Amino acid sequence: QVQVVESGGGLAQPGGSLTLSCVVSGNIHGIVSMAWYRQTPGSRRDVVAVIAGNGITNYDNSVKGRFTISRDSAKNTVYLQMNSLKPEDTAVYYCGAALSGGVSWGQGTQVTVSA
């Protein structure tokens, strides 16, 4: 079992930046990859950025060049650096730890981009 805790959400102005953090604990050796997702009311949860066990990253086209996913293995933490934020980035952001049996989710953190 893996526990996932996100932090770092909040209010940002358009063009601004925020950094989200995701700390994992428990059976972390079973984690295959880590990803950030986001969800708005009435919509599905969509993947934003993924970092695989070998460090390879992938991004949704809507955030390429603006968001960066990274990890600090010593701290069991994955980050999402979000730059050049747009109002359409407003959502609840979730961190997911992919294991062989499914995904462990955090509780989510709200990101609001507004002037």
Summary of the structure (lengths in Angstrom):
residues: 115
radius of gyration: 13.4
end to end distance: 40.3
largest distance: 41.8
contacts: 339
relative contact order: 0.32
helix: 8%
strand: 57%
